[in-house]
Structure formats: structure tokens, C-alpha cells
């Protein structure tokens, strides 16, 4: 049996390397732990997260899946899987996990935000906006969600609502003015007077 102090030291060293964005070196520290303690949940999760930072998504999923065999309902690891599925375009898998988690965590902002962005990617703008509305009930001043809602309305050709929600978003987060002016999604409204007023 490897002394606990060894395991703790290697995890701490791995975490320090991760924070310095030295992901491959961090992985090597977590692997030392896993060689001696194959079911160490902290090392499995952190190795998976480090691999995802290196865009080694299938290897990261292997770590998360092994973790979930031991502890099937760990929300943070399931959310990490959602992130990977979003990045790899496996949107159905991502939605499935979102819906599974939302059964017991209906107001979880992170899960709801993942789901609204996935629905937007699938061109389901009305459904995405229904998630935006739920989030705004919980966090009315969330500039990112207001901005997403504006963008969805533009995709639905509802210019009035687009401008209304864009204005609300910019009031909360003034830095969105520049983002809006440079957003290719908004190219057809760049000359609109109200758009110019909002982003000036």
C-alpha cells in the first residue's frame, strides 16, 4: 500500500502544474498516483481535465468514464463530459446528460447554460430562449444570458426583441458593445440606428 502522503503530494504537484498550464507534466503526476491507486477519483478527474485541455478528448472521456463506474452520479464529472461532447459536436450525448442532471438539479445554472448553447448550435433558437428565460428568472442581471437571448431572437428574425435584449445585456456588461460590433452574427444590423445607439 502506497503511503497516503505520497498520493497527496503527487496530486498537489499535479494541481500546481495544471495551474501553470503545464498540462502534460500534470498528467504525469496524476498517472503516478493511478499506477499505485487505480481508482483514485481525484487523480482520475484531474487527469481527465488535463487531457481535455490538450484536446485529447477520447482519453479524457476514458478517465471520466472510469470515474463514473466507481461513482456514477458525480455531477462535476458529468458536466465535464457535457463540455467534451459540446467541443466534439456530439450534441445528442451532451443533451442527454444535461436532461439527466436537470431532473434533480432543475435550476443549476451551469447545466442550463450548457443546454442553451447546445440548443443554439442545433438551430433550436426558440428552445434555447426558453432556457435563457429560466436562467433570467434565477439571475435577472446575467449579461451573457441576455446576450444569448438577443442573438437567438436575431436568428428568429425578431429584430425588435433582439434590440431590446441586446440593450439589456449591454447595460449589464458594457464590454459587450465592442463584441456586438465585431460579431459576424450581427452583420445585417450593423447599420440599424438603434443598434448603433446601443453599441456607441
HULINGI-V781825 format. One record per residue. RES is the residue in three letters. OMEGA is omega in whole degrees, 0 to 359 (999 if undefined). D_FIRST is the distance of its C-alpha to the first C-alpha in Angstrom with 1 decimal. Layout:
<<RES;OMEGA;D_FIRST> <RES;OMEGA;D_FIRST>>
//
This chain:
<<UNK;180;0.0> <UNK;180;3.8> <UNK;180;6.4> <UNK;182;8.7> <UNK;177;11.5> <UNK;181;10.6> <UNK;182;10.7> <UNK;180;13.8> <UNK;182;15.5> <UNK;177;15.3> <UNK;179;16.7> <UNK;178;19.3> <UNK;178;20.3> <UNK;180;20.7> <UNK;178;22.8> <UNK;179;24.9> <UNK;178;25.6> <UNK;181;26.5> <UNK;177;29.0> <UNK;180;30.5> <UNK;176;30.9> <UNK;194;28.8> <UNK;181;27.3> <UNK;179;26.3> <UNK;177;24.4> <UNK;180;22.7> <UNK;181;21.7> <UNK;177;20.0> <UNK;180;17.8> <UNK;179;16.9> <UNK;176;16.2> <UNK;177;13.7> <UNK;186;11.8> <UNK;175;12.5> <UNK;184;11.6> <UNK;183;7.8> <UNK;190;8.6> <UNK;182;12.0> <UNK;179;13.3> <UNK;188;13.1> <UNK;180;16.7> <UNK;181;17.6> <UNK;178;16.7> <UNK;181;18.5> <UNK;184;21.5> <UNK;175;21.8> <UNK;178;21.5> <UNK;181;24.1> <UNK;178;26.3> <UNK;178;26.2> <UNK;180;27.1> <UNK;177;30.0> <UNK;177;31.2> <UNK;180;31.5> <UNK;175;33.4> <UNK;193;30.8> <UNK;182;31.4> <UNK;177;30.3> <UNK;178;26.9> <UNK;179;26.6> <UNK;178;27.7> <UNK;178;25.0> <UNK;181;22.3> <UNK;181;24.3> <UNK;177;24.8> <UNK;177;21.1> <UNK;185;20.7> <UNK;172;23.7> <UNK;181;22.5> <UNK;183;19.8> <UNK;193;22.1> <UNK;189;25.7> <UNK;181;27.8> <UNK;188;26.3> <UNK;184;29.6> <UNK;180;28.5> <UNK;176;26.9> <UNK;177;29.9> <UNK;176;32.1> <UNK;177;30.3> <UNK;177;31.2> <UNK;181;34.8> <UNK;180;35.0> <UNK;180;34.0> <UNK;175;36.4> <UNK;183;39.1> <UNK;183;38.5> <UNK;177;38.6> <UNK;178;41.7> <UNK;191;40.0> <UNK;179;41.9> <UNK;177;42.0> <UNK;180;38.2> <UNK;180;38.1> <UNK;181;40.9> <UNK;179;39.2> <UNK;176;36.0> <UNK;183;38.4> <UNK;178;40.3> <UNK;182;37.3> <UNK;183;36.0> <UNK;176;39.5> <UNK;182;40.0> <UNK;182;37.8> <UNK;190;38.3> <UNK;182;42.0> <UNK;181;42.5> <UNK;187;39.4> <UNK;182;41.0> <UNK;181;38.4> <UNK;179;38.5> <UNK;181;42.3> <UNK;175;42.7> <UNK;185;40.7> <UNK;181;42.9> <UNK;180;46.2> <UNK;177;45.4> <UNK;179;44.5> <UNK;177;47.7> <UNK;178;49.6> <UNK;180;48.2> <UNK;181;49.4> <UNK;176;52.9> <UNK;191;52.6> <UNK;178;54.1> <UNK;178;55.5> <UNK;177;52.1> <UNK;180;50.4> <UNK;177;53.0> <UNK;175;52.3> <UNK;175;48.7> <UNK;182;50.1> <UNK;177;52.4> <UNK;180;49.5> <UNK;181;47.6> <UNK;172;50.8> <UNK;181;51.3> <UNK;183;48.0> <UNK;187;48.3> <UNK;184;52.1> <UNK;181;51.8> <UNK;184;49.2> <UNK;180;50.9> <UNK;181;48.7> <UNK;176;49.3> <UNK;180;53.0> <UNK;177;53.1> <UNK;181;51.4> <UNK;177;54.0> <UNK;181;56.8> <UNK;178;55.6> <UNK;179;55.4> <UNK;177;59.0> <UNK;178;60.2> <UNK;179;58.7> <UNK;180;60.7> <UNK;175;63.8> <UNK;187;64.1> <UNK;182;65.2> <UNK;180;66.2> <UNK;175;62.8> <UNK;183;61.1> <UNK;179;63.0> <UNK;183;62.6> <UNK;175;58.8> <UNK;179;58.7> <UNK;178;60.7> <UNK;181;58.4> <UNK;181;55.4> <UNK;177;57.1> <UNK;180;58.1> <UNK;184;54.5> <UNK;183;53.2> <UNK;180;56.0> <UNK;178;53.9> <UNK;178;54.3> <UNK;181;58.0> <UNK;178;57.0> <UNK;181;54.5> <UNK;181;57.2> <UNK;182;59.8> <UNK;183;57.4> <UNK;181;56.1> <UNK;177;57.4> <UNK;187;57.3> <UNK;189;60.0> <UNK;183;62.3> <UNK;180;65.1> <UNK;185;65.4> <UNK;181;65.4> <UNK;181;69.1> <UNK;185;69.2> <UNK;182;70.8> <UNK;176;68.5> <UNK;180;65.5> <UNK;178;66.9> <UNK;183;67.5> <UNK;187;64.0> <UNK;181;62.4> <UNK;999;64.8>>
//
